[in-house]
Every structure is written in structure tokens, then in C-alpha cells.
Amino acid sequence: MFPTSFPSLPWLAAFILIGGVCLWGLASRLTQDRLASRLLLWAYGVRVVLALILFAASLWHWPFLKSMQTAYGFWVFGGDGLGYHYIGTLIADALAHGVELPRLETAIDYYAVVAAIYRLTGAHPLYPILINCWLAAATGLLACLIARRLADRRVARISAALVSFWPSSLLWSIQLLKDVLCWFLLFLALWLIIRLMPTDERARRRASVFGLGRWVVLAVAVIGLTRLRFYVGSALSLAVLAVLVPAGVWAFGRRRARRGSRYLALAAGVYLSMLCARTLNPTKLLSPAHPELGHFRLAVSNLRLGNFQEAEDEFVRAVSLKRDYREAYLGAAAAAVQQVRWEQAIWAYTRVLPYATPDQQAAIKLIVAGIYLHRANQHLTDRQADAAIPLYEEALVYDPLSLEATTNLGLALAQAGDFDHAFVVFSRALRDAAGERQQTTARNGLARAYMTLAWHEARLNRWEQAAAAAVASLHLDAVPTAFAECGIMLTEAQQIDEALTMGTRALELSGSGGEDAAPVRRLVAKLYRAKAVREIRLDHGESAVQFYTESLRLDPDPGTARDLKRHQEALRASAHADTPPDQPLDQPLDQPLDQPLLIRHPAMPLPTGSVSRSEPERQVVERAMTLFSSNTEEWSERMVESRRQRDVLAQLNAKALQIRDQAIFSAYETTPQALEIRREGFVSTGGHSLMDAWAKISTPRKLIT
């Protein structure tokens, strides 16, 4: 904003040269005096040289008069120049972008003049300083013209020299100050007043040709002078009234009505111009009619450049100026989403809902639901179920058909220990599921909830109930880790043989590879170790060695190796020692595996090139930008898929009703007797009798009674 160098030298030289040529042309034509014209040109040249020297000295901190230097080309005796430059730059930027002007405690007039210069030349203080140099020389020209009109050529030359080279005027005119413009307007007003009082017939005829233009310029000069220096404009008006009103009355008394009316008209014009300047509001005149459009355009530019915080600020400013600015709300939300500022995005989307079309409302609700869902998933991943539950509920308010939100809400409730409410939620998810994929997703979620219930019961040492809940989980989602965990619980329930059956089934499903293979092998190794301990208690030493060996094959645990070595030494010594004490498993009674807590919708696509965003976050960003783009001509047109999604859901409605009826019917098959028969058959066959895939229990306590 503040200069650090000179402007382009060719352009600067052209600017100075144009000023000199214009001054020479005006002086030669108006004065018809070559000496006076040269004098004025010298005044302009001297000021330009001094201005450049002083600006360079302050800009580059030359070693002279350093105590008088400030910075950026300004000096202590021209201290107001810094403020004029700074505020002028802000006003120029505001005018360029079509936004409201900055609020000032002082009058805006000269700041607006500087801003107008900057809009034409660029925001560099040398340009208004050079214009001040030209205005000071032009003031000398006006003094020469006034003296020539009132006296002769000799007096005109002396007047031009005094005004042009007066020391104080020379100093102030090479700084960014408004004094020079005030001088120029004052001399211009005086010269026009004199010109508008013709004295002979020839002058009267010429005045009739240029009279209207002179009257307009006079009014502008008085208004500008009064706005810049109120007391100077007022003094000029009083002086004109004091001189021209009596002169007009005297002319009417001498029966010179035309001259008298001209005097009175001049007095009235100057006075009315002064009053007009007092009532004028330049800020209101310069301010754009719709600044919110300027803020919107500026925000779109920042959004394109990736300046998301600046874009959001501009969008918010636009909606503060126009409360129903729909596109600005959507842009603010899109910028907030890009910065992962979810609260701000939700604020913008909820504010725009009353002004949106039905299609836009549907798309907005999907986006807001996605934001709540993403935040809730983050809390659930961090095992903060209590914080995730209200967010899932908010997501379902905006998108009641979101299977992912419903399923993960059930998981969050299960994590929080509210199992009854969790299974009610899963029942609703199963009832509303449409299509095989959604059914599978709901079943997987229900299986996770049952496994969570199983570990909850295990922490309370209720192993029978824990095993029953684990078996229910296997009915719904037969994964290797679930088999292994169910085996652990059966072991604690003293059902070792059934536990080994579960372990064998877990090994068959996991195979030799995959991410579940190693954890499953560790869990099954614990089952074989427990079986070895049981065999030692039954005095089956050789059989215990086999089970220890199998446990080490699956998991080379040092503790198991020590136990095997001690037992083999005891067998070789043929010592009939007492049965070793019961060795509890060292498996912690918490979820032993770092399984993902969240159920993702199976139709969710994989990330494509985004390395800094998670997949749900990327989806929210894409939806937000698509919605904003579809309402802004500045961006490429991409259609929102919400209507098509609703159509697909409507087409699946009939099938969803059938699934609901089937889920309700399955609830009648959950009596304690039926469940006990089904569990015994499942355990005895090692989990192969998964014949009834619809063992979805709406009331989980029935399973473990």
C-alpha cells in the first residue's frame, strides 16, 4: 500500500512532459506573453525537480535532514500526506470493486480527489504530488490573468512571479497536501467572477458564447473550495456579497439594469454554491448503489484464487448488506466448508433456506446433513459417543433417509451403553433399508452393536450373556474376528470345546493373509493356551503339550513358551505334582482389536486425488461448491444430484415396504426358546448353520434371557 520505489520511469517522464506541454499551451494562448509563459514553465520545472529529490531522499533515507524525514517519500512538514495516500488508496480500491467507502471521522473530499487520481494513474503518491506542482504553476497563470485584466502586462508578470515562487507556496506544493488545490480553486473563482463582468459590447458578445460554461465552472470551483476549506469558501462568499450587492444596487440606481442584474446574479450564484457545498454529501454521491454486488464479485475472485478466508469475509459482508442475498449465503458456506469451518457453514446454510428454491432446499439439507454426519463420525472415531449422538440426530433431522447416520447413531448409542435405544434405531434402519446393499450395511451395524453389548457384559463378568450377544453378532455378520472374540467369551464361560470350534472357524475365514489374519491368530492362540491349562488340570499332560505347541505356532508368545518348557520338564521328571492353579487369560476385557467403529455406506466412492481431506469431508466440499456454482454465472455449471437421488429412493419405496414387513415378521421369531435352539445349533456346528439371515433382534434382552 505504501511505496517502496519510483513508478515506471518512462511513464513518469511522459506524465511530467504532458503536464509541461499543457501548461505551456495554456499560458501561451491565454497570456500572449512568452516571458510569462517561460516563467510559469520554470515554476513547474523547479517544483517537479524538488518534488522528485525530496521524495527520493525520504524513500531511500538519504543522509540529509533525516530528522525531517518520515518514510515512503513523505516529510514531517507534509505529515498529512501519509493519511491522504492511505485513505485515498482504500477509497480507490472500494471504487474499483464497487463496495462501500471506508468510514472516516473527517471530510472525505480531498481523499476522494486523491482516490480519483489513483484510479487513473495507479496508487503512487508521486502522481498527486506532480499534479500539485502543475496546479501551483497554473495558480501563477491565474494570478497573471487576473492582474492583466485589472492592470497591465508588467503587473501581470510580477504577480505570476510572486505567486509561483513564493517560498512557502514552493514548499507546500511539492507535498501531498490539499492547500495547493485550494489556492488554485480560489484564484479560478476570482478570475471567473471577473470574466463574467464584461465591460464592452465585444466582450459581452463573447461572454454570451462561453457564459454558461463559465457559470458552471464557477459553481464547481466555489463548491470545491468550500468543501476543502469551509472558511475560505465562506470568506469568498461574504466578500462577493459585500462588493457585488452594493454594486448591483448602485447599477440599478444608475439605470444600468443589465449590469446590476449581472452583479446580483454573480453574488447569488457564489452564495448559493457555498450553501450547496454545505449540504452536499460526497460520501453518499460516491458510494455505489449496490455494494453487496461488489463484495460478491470480490469474494468470487478470492475463492478462485484459493483465498478462502478472504472470500468468506466478503460473502458475509455481502449478506450483512442484503439479508436475502441467496448466492452470497451459498458462497459463504462453500468458503467455510473449504476451511473445515463447519459451524460457519451450517450458519450460512440455515440462513439461506427461507430464500432458496425447493430444489436448492433439498440440496442444502443434504449438505448440512453431511456436515453433521462428518462431525459425528469424527467424535465416534475418537470414542466420544456422547458428543456424536446429538450430531447424528441433527443429521437425521435434515436427511431422515440417511442410512449411514441411522446406523452410526445406533453404534454411538451402543458405545454410550444405551443398548435398548440403539437396537430400536437399528430396527428402524432395517425397516427403512432399500436394496441389498443397504440391508447389508444395516446388518453389519447391528452386528457391531451386538458385539459391543457382548464386551459390555464381559466387563461385568456376565460371560453367558456376553457369549449369547456375540453369537447374535455372528448371525448377522460372520467375520473372523467376531468368531475369535466369541471364542474368548465362551472360554471365560467354561465352554472350552465350543470356544475351540469358534477359533477353528475364525482361522478358516481369515486365511493366511489380510489385515485380520494376525489379530485372529493371536486370539485363537489364547484359546489353545486355555485348552492346554484345562488339560493339565485333567492330568492329560501329553494333550496339554499339543495344545501349547499349537498356541505357539499361531502366536510365539514368550509366556506360553515358558509354560510349555516347565510342563515338559515336569513330564520328563515323571513328577506327579499338584494341578497348577487356574491361569486366567491375559486378554483385556475391552474391545481387543482396533476395528473401525463407523459403518460407511457401501456406495460411497473412493477418494480421487485428495490427499489432505477425508472422503466424507471431500464429499461435503464438492456438494457445497456444486451448489454454489449452479447459482453463479462466474463458475462452471454443474447440476446437483439431489433430485435424482430422491427419485431413486421413491422407486425403491415398494421394495422397502416389503423389507419392513419381513423385519417385523422376524421379531416374532425371537422368543427365548427359539433363540436358545438357534444358538445351540450355531455353536455346535462351528458357525456353519447361518441359515436364517434375518435374526435381527429388536429387543436384545430377549436373546440373553
TORVOKE-572696 format. One line per field, with one value per residue (C-alpha): residue number from 1; x negated, y negated, z negated. Coordinates in steps of 0.02 Angstrom, whole numbers. Each point is the difference from the previous one (the first is absolute). Layout:
N
k <- [NUM; ...]
xx <- [X; ...]
yy <- [Y; ...]
zz <- [Z; ...]
***
This chain:
705
k <- [1; 2; 3; 4; 5; 6; 7; 8; 9; 10; 11; 12; 13; 14; 15; 16; 17; 18; 19; 20; 21; 22; 23; 24; 25; 26; 27; 28; 29; 30; 31; 32; 33; 34; 35; 36; 37; 38; 39; 40; 41; 42; 43; 44; 45; 46; 47; 48; 49; 50; 51; 52; 53; 54; 55; 56; 57; 58; 59; 60; 61; 62; 63; 64; 65; 66; 67; 68; 69; 70; 71; 72; 73; 74; 75; 76; 77; 78; 79; 80; 81; 82; 83; 84; 85; 86; 87; 88; 89; 90; 91; 92; 93; 94; 95; 96; 97; 98; 99; 100; 101; 102; 103; 104; 105; 106; 107; 108; 109; 110; 111; 112; 113; 114; 115; 116; 117; 118; 119; 120; 121; 122; 123; 124; 125; 126; 127; 128; 129; 130; 131; 132; 133; 134; 135; 136; 137; 138; 139; 140; 141; 142; 143; 144; 145; 146; 147; 148; 149; 150; 151; 152; 153; 154; 155; 156; 157; 158; 159; 160; 161; 162; 163; 164; 165; 166; 167; 168; 169; 170; 171; 172; 173; 174; 175; 176; 177; 178; 179; 180; 181; 182; 183; 184; 185; 186; 187; 188; 189; 190; 191; 192; 193; 194; 195; 196; 197; 198; 199; 200; 201; 202; 203; 204; 205; 206; 207; 208; 209; 210; 211; 212; 213; 214; 215; 216; 217; 218; 219; 220; 221; 222; 223; 224; 225; 226; 227; 228; 229; 230; 231; 232; 233; 234; 235; 236; 237; 238; 239; 240; 241; 242; 243; 244; 245; 246; 247; 248; 249; 250; 251; 252; 253; 254; 255; 256; 257; 258; 259; 260; 261; 262; 263; 264; 265; 266; 267; 268; 269; 270; 271; 272; 273; 274; 275; 276; 277; 278; 279; 280; 281; 282; 283; 284; 285; 286; 287; 288; 289; 290; 291; 292; 293; 294; 295; 296; 297; 298; 299; 300; 301; 302; 303; 304; 305; 306; 307; 308; 309; 310; 311; 312; 313; 314; 315; 316; 317; 318; 319; 320; 321; 322; 323; 324; 325; 326; 327; 328; 329; 330; 331; 332; 333; 334; 335; 336; 337; 338; 339; 340; 341; 342; 343; 344; 345; 346; 347; 348; 349; 350; 351; 352; 353; 354; 355; 356; 357; 358; 359; 360; 361; 362; 363; 364; 365; 366; 367; 368; 369; 370; 371; 372; 373; 374; 375; 376; 377; 378; 379; 380; 381; 382; 383; 384; 385; 386; 387; 388; 389; 390; 391; 392; 393; 394; 395; 396; 397; 398; 399; 400; 401; 402; 403; 404; 405; 406; 407; 408; 409; 410; 411; 412; 413; 414; 415; 416; 417; 418; 419; 420; 421; 422; 423; 424; 425; 426; 427; 428; 429; 430; 431; 432; 433; 434; 435; 436; 437; 438; 439; 440; 441; 442; 443; 444; 445; 446; 447; 448; 449; 450; 451; 452; 453; 454; 455; 456; 457; 458; 459; 460; 461; 462; 463; 464; 465; 466; 467; 468; 469; 470; 471; 472; 473; 474; 475; 476; 477; 478; 479; 480; 481; 482; 483; 484; 485; 486; 487; 488; 489; 490; 491; 492; 493; 494; 495; 496; 497; 498; 499; 500; 501; 502; 503; 504; 505; 506; 507; 508; 509; 510; 511; 512; 513; 514; 515; 516; 517; 518; 519; 520; 521; 522; 523; 524; 525; 526; 527; 528; 529; 530; 531; 532; 533; 534; 535; 536; 537; 538; 539; 540; 541; 542; 543; 544; 545; 546; 547; 548; 549; 550; 551; 552; 553; 554; 555; 556; 557; 558; 559; 560; 561; 562; 563; 564; 565; 566; 567; 568; 569; 570; 571; 572; 573; 574; 575; 576; 577; 578; 579; 580; 581; 582; 583; 584; 585; 586; 587; 588; 589; 590; 591; 592; 593; 594; 595; 596; 597; 598; 599; 600; 601; 602; 603; 604; 605; 606; 607; 608; 609; 610; 611; 612; 613; 614; 615; 616; 617; 618; 619; 620; 621; 622; 623; 624; 625; 626; 627; 628; 629; 630; 631; 632; 633; 634; 635; 636; 637; 638; 639; 640; 641; 642; 643; 644; 645; 646; 647; 648; 649; 650; 651; 652; 653; 654; 655; 656; 657; 658; 659; 660; 661; 662; 663; 664; 665; 666; 667; 668; 669; 670; 671; 672; 673; 674; 675; 676; 677; 678; 679; 680; 681; 682; 683; 684; 685; 686; 687; 688; 689; 690; 691; 692; 693; 694; 695; 696; 697; 698; 699; 700; 701; 702; 703; 704; 705]
xx <- [0; -145; -130; -170; -65; 32; 134; -49; -125; 65; 177; -59; -98; 150; 112; -117; -21; 188; 23; -134; 72; 177; -63; -101; 148; 121; -121; -45; 182; 71; -139; -72; -163; -150; -95; 144; 23; -184; 11; 146; -87; -153; 111; 70; -172; -78; 142; -13; -187; 18; 145; -100; -154; 97; 101; -157; -89; 141; 31; -182; -50; -135; -114; 66; 140; 30; 95; 127; 25; 142; 3; 64; -43; 91; -67; 45; 56; 119; 59; 181; -61; -13; 182; 54; -95; 62; 184; -7; -63; 142; 129; -76; 9; 180; 48; -90; 93; 167; 9; 44; -127; -100; 73; -95; 5; -45; 63; -27; -26; -187; -15; 122; -107; -154; 102; 57; -181; -49; 140; -74; -187; -25; -21; -166; -17; -115; 145; 105; -160; -42; 178; -23; -155; 103; 142; -121; -70; 178; 43; -139; 80; 168; -85; -79; 169; 86; -137; 1; 188; -11; -167; -131; -127; -138; 110; 57; -179; -40; 158; -41; -178; 55; 135; -107; -160; 61; -105; 143; 102; -153; -19; 183; 26; -129; 91; 161; 106; 166; -59; -56; 171; 82; -111; 39; 189; -4; -94; 109; 159; -69; -50; 171; 90; -100; 28; 188; 6; -25; -36; 28; 113; -130; -35; 187; 21; -143; 68; 167; -89; -101; 109; 91; -161; -81; 148; -11; -188; 22; 129; -113; -149; 97; 74; -171; -82; 134; -11; -189; -12; 168; -64; -81; 159; 104; -120; 7; 190; 8; -124; 99; 161; -82; -65; 122; 166; -35; -71; 159; 110; -106; 16; 188; -1; -97; 126; -121; 113; -102; -159; 93; 85; -168; -77; 145; 1; -185; 24; 148; -92; -152; 104; 114; -150; -71; 165; 8; -174; 56; 145; -94; -41; -146; -3; 178; -32; -154; 67; 66; 186; -25; -163; 49; -30; -177; -33; 71; -113; -150; 44; 15; -172; -76; 87; -76; -172; 19; 9; 144; -5; 4; 138; 104; -22; 59; 150; 50; -18; 113; 138; -15; 44; 139; 83; 81; -156; 16; -157; -108; 64; -43; -172; -35; 48; -110; -150; 28; 10; -166; -78; 87; 95; 156; 92; -14; 56; 153; 41; -3; 102; 134; 15; 22; 134; 149; -63; -43; 102; 69; -141; -129; 78; -14; -184; -36; 78; -107; -157; 44; 40; -169; -88; 84; -35; -184; -20; 91; -108; -156; 64; 48; -171; -78; 118; 98; 171; 91; -58; 42; 180; 78; -93; 69; 174; -24; -57; 159; 105; -67; -10; 115; -43; -187; -38; -178; 61; 131; -122; -139; 124; 40; -186; -24; 144; -75; -169; 85; 85; 178; 28; 189; 8; -141; 95; 158; -101; -67; 176; 47; -154; 48; 178; -51; -143; 27; -100; -120; -145; 92; 63; -178; -56; 138; -38; -185; 42; 116; -137; -121; 129; 22; -188; -8; 135; -102; -153; 107; 66; -177; -63; 135; -58; 167; -77; 155; 88; -158; -13; 183; -21; -156; 95; 137; -134; -62; 174; -4; -181; -111; -172; -157; -32; 177; -24; -163; 75; 149; -122; -83; 168; 46; -167; 38; 170; -93; 58; -175; 46; 129; -131; -125; 133; 23; -189; -15; 138; -87; -163; 92; 81; -155; -116; -186; 9; 102; -1; 103; -115; -128; 126; 106; -150; -44; 176; 12; -170; 75; 138; -126; -97; 159; 35; -177; 28; 164; -90; -133; 139; 73; -173; -12; -181; -38; 158; -47; -168; 91; 112; -149; -92; 149; 14; -184; 21; 136; -82; -180; 38; -147; 118; 76; -175; -50; 156; -32; -181; 47; 134; -117; -131; 132; 50; -181; -29; 158; 51; 180; 19; 161; 106; -64; 112; 126; -88; 116; -16; -96; 120; 69; 188; 16; 15; -163; -15; -9; 151; 79; 146; 90; 112; -31; 131; -56; 36; -123; -136; -184; -103; -69; -159; 44; -140; 45; 185; 94; 129; 156; -80; -40; 180; 65; -121; 50; 185; -22; -101; 121; 149; -88; -57; 174; 61; -144; -38; -182; -26; 23; 176; 14; 169; 41; 45; 127; 155; -64; -41; 177; 70; -103; 61; 179; -22; -66; 145; 99; -148; -35; 177; -27; -162; 88; 135; -133; -94; 160; 40; -173; 31; 131; -134; -105; 79; -124; 34; -30; -158; -72; 27; -78; -151; -36; 5; -113; -131; 1; -33; -138; 102; 47; 188; 29; 161; 108; -77; 146; -44; 18; 52; 98; -2; -176; 36; 105; -156; -93; 144]
yy <- [0; -118; -28; 83; -65; -124; 36; 53; -128; -12; -25; -125; -99; 0; -60; -145; -45; -2; -118; -118; -1; -36; -141; -79; 10; -79; -138; -43; -8; -94; -123; -30; -33; 114; -65; 37; 171; 41; -60; 115; 145; -30; 0; 169; 72; -59; 77; 166; 12; -44; 122; 143; -38; -12; 156; 101; -64; 55; 163; 56; -91; -111; -76; -178; -71; 175; -69; -74; 162; 119; 143; 53; -169; -109; -137; -70; -168; 97; 126; 0; 78; 173; -5; -66; 138; 141; -49; -47; 175; 78; -108; 40; 186; -19; -92; 129; 146; -88; 16; -128; -135; 7; -95; -159; -117; -148; -65; 117; -135; -5; 186; 24; -113; 105; 159; -66; -33; 175; 77; -84; 16; 134; -11; -93; -164; -78; -24; -115; -89; -36; -58; -118; -67; -33; -81; -116; -58; -16; -108; -117; -3; -50; -136; -64; -2; -90; -133; -19; -28; -128; -83; 26; 127; -56; 23; 168; 63; -58; 83; 164; -2; -36; 133; 130; -20; -52; 109; 73; 38; 81; 115; 51; 30; 141; 102; 100; -137; -80; -179; -14; 53; -129; -137; 52; 4; -170; -84; 90; -65; -178; 6; 68; -134; -133; 83; 6; -190; -64; -184; -26; 63; 116; 83; 16; 95; 119; 25; 55; 143; 65; -68; 160; 100; -135; -3; 189; -4; -143; 100; 153; -104; -79; 168; 84; -143; 2; 189; -5; -157; -55; -163; -50; 35; -94; -148; -6; 2; -139; -104; 24; -48; -151; -64; 56; -30; -186; -10; 77; -119; -147; 61; 11; -175; -62; 88; 133; 147; 126; -35; -5; 166; 77; -58; 67; 162; 25; -33; 118; 135; -4; -1; 140; 104; -22; 56; 148; 52; -2; 119; 113; 177; 63; 169; 36; -61; 109; 155; 136; 34; 187; 29; 180; 39; -66; 107; 150; -25; -25; 158; 103; -62; 51; 167; 33; -43; 114; -142; 82; -106; -162; 70; 48; -173; -83; 115; -34; -187; 17; 87; -129; -133; 104; 125; 102; 16; 186; 19; -86; 118; 149; -73; -32; 179; 68; -103; 57; 182; -19; -55; 138; -134; 103; -117; -146; 109; 60; -181; -54; 148; -19; -186; 27; 134; -122; -84; 159; 90; 174; 85; -106; 37; 186; -18; -111; 124; 139; -105; -50; 181; 49; -129; 62; 179; -35; -87; 139; 132; -90; 3; 183; 44; -86; 104; -155; 78; -125; -143; 96; 44; -176; -30; 159; -52; -170; 88; 104; -158; -65; 169; 129; 128; 2; 182; -41; -127; 121; 146; -100; -77; 177; 36; -161; 45; 172; -75; -113; 152; -42; 169; 1; -165; 58; 156; -102; -109; 153; 67; -161; 12; 177; -52; -148; 87; 7; 123; 140; -120; -101; 158; 63; -165; 4; 181; -39; -145; 107; 133; -131; -55; 180; 20; -161; 70; 160; -92; -104; 159; 71; -149; 41; 183; 58; 123; 97; -159; -60; 162; -11; -178; 51; 144; -122; -108; 151; 34; -170; -21; 155; -80; 88; -120; 23; 188; -19; -122; 113; 140; -105; -30; 185; 41; -115; 84; 167; 64; 40; 124; -119; -138; 105; 32; -188; -23; 130; -86; -170; 71; 73; -167; -107; 108; -38; -181; -156; -128; 110; 151; -49; -60; 154; 115; -85; 22; 182; 33; -55; 127; 142; -59; 4; 176; 53; -65; 98; 159; -20; -12; 160; 81; 19; -53; 55; -79; -163; 1; 10; -147; -104; 40; -51; -162; -39; 39; -130; -130; 21; -78; 10; 38; 147; 64; -6; 94; 134; 21; 16; 127; 105; 3; 60; 139; 58; 7; 106; -109; 10; -175; -83; -77; -172; -141; -68; -117; -137; -69; -162; -65; -168; -8; -142; 1; 88; -56; -173; 30; -147; -64; -78; 78; -80; 6; 135; -115; -131; -27; 2; -162; -61; -97; -89; 27; -127; 37; 153; 73; -65; -172; 0; 45; -145; -119; 60; -15; -175; -61; 81; -85; -168; 23; 42; -169; -108; -39; -28; 185; 154; 73; 166; 72; 57; 184; -19; 16; 159; 74; -35; 82; 156; 8; -18; 145; 110; -43; 158; 112; -92; 36; 185; -3; -88; 134; 136; -85; -14; 182; 53; -83; 132; 135; -68; 93; 70; 180; -34; -98; 135; 134; -109; -43; 182; 52; -144; 39; 188; -18; -127; -141; 91; -2; -180; 48; -141; -165; -96; 27; -185; -25; -159; 37; 65; 53; 143; 78; 17; 53]
zz <- [0; -36; 136; -4; 166; 140; 129; 175; 62; 180; -61; -132; 130; 117; -142; -40; 183; 31; -147; 67; 176; -64; -111; 140; 119; -123; -50; 179; 55; -149; -38; 173; -94; 33; -151; -117; 79; -26; -179; -35; 85; -108; -155; 51; 39; -163; -100; 93; -33; -184; -20; 76; -106; -164; 40; 40; -156; -115; 94; -2; -160; 71; -133; -7; -107; -68; -150; 122; 97; -44; 127; 171; 79; -129; -113; -170; 72; 113; -129; 59; 162; -79; -48; 169; 87; -112; -1; 183; 40; -99; 89; 169; -38; -59; 160; 106; -81; -20; -189; -133; -43; -162; -146; -43; -148; 112; 167; 146; 133; 27; -32; 143; 111; -37; 31; 169; 48; -56; 102; 155; -32; -132; -188; -12; -96; 131; 120; -111; -52; 182; 29; -147; 86; 156; -98; -89; 168; 68; -151; 55; 172; -76; -102; 161; 88; -144; -8; 189; -7; -138; 43; 135; 64; -119; -154; 69; 12; -176; -67; 87; -68; -179; -3; 89; -100; -171; -120; -101; 155; 76; -152; -20; 184; 7; -135; 2; -78; 46; -21; 181; 65; -114; 70; 176; -28; -87; 142; 128; -85; -5; 183; 53; -101; 90; 168; -30; -17; 180; 27; 186; 140; 77; -165; -29; 164; -42; -175; 72; 90; -148; -140; -50; -12; -107; -116; -22; -30; -125; -97; -1; -58; -144; -52; 5; -94; -135; -19; -18; -108; -67; -70; 165; 98; -129; 2; 189; -3; -128; 99; 160; -89; -80; 168; 134; -90; -30; 177; 68; -98; 59; 181; -14; -72; 151; 112; 58; -28; 100; -97; -165; 34; 47; -164; -102; 98; -34; -185; -8; 99; -113; -158; 57; 53; -174; -78; 119; -53; -181; 34; 121; -56; 106; -88; 52; 177; 22; -86; 119; 1; -32; -93; -36; 184; -15; -153; 90; 151; -113; -96; 159; 56; -167; 8; 171; -66; -150; -128; -92; -158; 99; 109; -151; -77; 161; 16; -180; 31; 152; -99; -138; 130; 80; -114; 139; 109; 38; 107; -133; -135; 109; 37; -185; -39; 140; -60; -180; 54; 93; -166; -101; -96; -25; -119; 121; 145; -96; -47; 182; 61; -133; 37; 187; -15; -3; 160; 96; 131; -40; 97; -88; -169; 34; 48; -150; -120; 72; -23; -179; -40; 72; -109; -158; 51; 31; -169; -89; 85; -61; -179; 13; 71; -152; -111; -52; 21; -111; 112; 159; -44; 13; 163; 76; -55; 85; 158; 0; -21; 166; 88; -81; 135; -39; -38; -52; -130; -67; -11; -81; -121; -56; -21; -100; -114; -25; -40; -127; -81; 55; 83; -2; 94; 115; 54; 29; 118; 90; 18; 87; 111; 51; 33; 109; 91; 188; 103; -45; -29; -130; -82; -14; -74; -130; -46; -21; -114; -104; -12; -67; -128; -60; -15; -100; -113; -16; -62; -116; -80; -4; -100; -127; -2; 69; 120; 46; 55; 88; 98; 48; 66; 96; 82; 51; 80; 98; 64; 82; 56; 1; -1; -65; -144; -63; -4; -97; -125; -24; -38; -136; -83; 11; -82; -146; -9; -21; 170; 64; 135; 77; -10; 99; 129; 19; 11; 138; 97; -23; 71; 150; 41; -26; 105; 6; 55; -27; -136; -118; 9; -133; -132; 27; -21; -164; -67; 54; -80; -166; 25; 23; -152; -104; 65; -50; -177; -7; 57; -135; -130; 68; -9; 189; 13; 178; 65; -88; 91; 167; -41; -62; 161; 106; -99; 33; 184; 12; -113; -64; -169; -127; -144; 90; 43; -184; -53; 132; -54; -184; 41; 109; -139; -120; 119; 24; -187; -14; -144; -52; -65; -48; 135; 36; -50; 121; 122; 56; 174; 13; 132; -60; -17; 124; 187; 43; 179; 74; 109; 89; -101; 148; 129; 169; 134; 125; 148; -60; 134; -38; -8; 165; -24; -162; -123; -133; -20; -61; 118; -92; -14; 186; 40; -103; 86; 173; -38; -71; 149; 122; -81; 2; 179; 61; -64; 65; 181; -46; -25; 107; -2; -90; -47; -175; -12; -140; 111; 81; -169; -60; 156; -30; -180; 59; 123; -140; -114; 41; -33; -163; -58; 32; -98; -142; -7; 0; -142; -103; 32; -60; -167; -39; 18; -144; -145; -130; 54; 184; -36; -112; 133; 132; -108; -45; 181; 49; -133; 27; 186; -19; 73; 162; -32; 52; 84; -67; 53; -77; -183; -32; -178; -36; -187; -39; -178; 67; 73; -164; -113]
***
